[in-house]
Amino acid sequence: MEDCDALVSRGLMARRVGSELSGGDPVYHVTHAGKIISMLGVKPERPSKYKAWLRLSDAFPSDWKFGDWLKAGCPGWNETQP
């Protein structure tokens, strides 16, 4: 809680009085400024062919492995990109 209180004093978190759900403990949440600060320096995740394979794998023969999909030229890869 000390760390959260330090962030509250900097305006990066807000503190509310706890309820029965929190066992009476204070409840903290990140402010808009805290969200912006937390994202500085965070690089966007690169598209991953393996993640694409996981999303697409149900559409291919059940005996296909990730390597088989790569050898086939990654069918459907372009459709998984934003």
Protein Blocks (a to p, Z undefined) as FASTA:
>chain_A
ZZmmmmmmnopaccddddfknnopacddddfklmmmmmgopacddddfklmmmmmmmmpc
fkbcfklmmmnopghklmmpZZ
